[in-house]
Amino acid sequence: MAYWSVNPSPLLSFPTLTCQSRLRTKLKSSSFWGSTTVVQLAVSTTSAWPPDLTCLSQFLENPGIQHWNGFLHVLTYLKGTQDLGLVYSADQAQGIISYSDADWGNFQKTRCSVTGYLATFDGSLVLWKTQKQPTISLSTVEAEYKAVCNLASELLRLQKWCQECSLCQFKEPIPIYEDNQSCINVINGNAKLNNKCMKHVNIQLHFFKEVMDSSKVKLVYVPTKLMLADFLTKSVDRQALSNSLSSLGVLQLGVKGSVENCDQGHT
């Protein structure tokens, strides 16, 4: 692919994209769609998923030059991280640990928020997702709360699947690390629910409380600087991204995906 002549970049970015035609030089939709489809196939085999595609995929029907530049940045990121891979350790016994984050009102056109969450098993990544929230959140608490509930649902499905396949036994409750204390207070009942702003998420609230009461998950506060899911919802600096990926078992494997340079304790 000729586009691989671009210089590599180890950084993610969340470009500010717009659909306003007066700010945009138009491109052929078919060319942009085909290019992003190829990249989606490429990133389906990488653990360092570039969340830029979540933004770019909204403009497949009417792309502009700024969207094309965003697409080229995804290529530079893929080229700069092609040696990264997931390493699973046989030495750790941490069980499932998960992190939930959200970026409130991230999308300029709709003001929808972004959900980002991930889960590790024995210190290595097994679940991760970046997604635009389908409904508008009226507060940061609401955006964070939606992300937590979505993660809880995913964890229950993962647990059921592992049990059915006799793969492993989960240690309960599964910790969900969250960096928004107001969100934690609302869920734990330590803060009053603002009915005007959050009435329509009452069902989610009852669902999550039911899951917590059954001791399947627990909500734990973690400072933002230790939030490993932060890079799934917003741009972070190079050092923060490197630290997060390393903590999730995403390590340098070598040019051809070799594990020869990894510690012997990893498989």
Buried (B, 14 or more C-beta within 10 A) or exposed (E): EEBEEBEBBBBBBBBEBBBEEEEBEEBEEEEBBEBBEEBEEBBEEBBBBBBBBBBBBBBBEBBBEBBBEBBEBBBBBBBBBBBBBBBBBEEBEEBBBBBBBBBBBBBEEEEBBBBBBBBBBBBBBBBBBBBBBEEBBBBBBBBBBBBBBBBBBBBBEBBEEBEEEEEEEBEEBBBBBBBBEBBBBBBEEEBEBEEEEBEEBEEBBEBBEEBBEEEBBEBBEBEEEEBBBBBBBBBBEEEBBBBBBEBBBBBBBEEEEEEEEBEEEBE
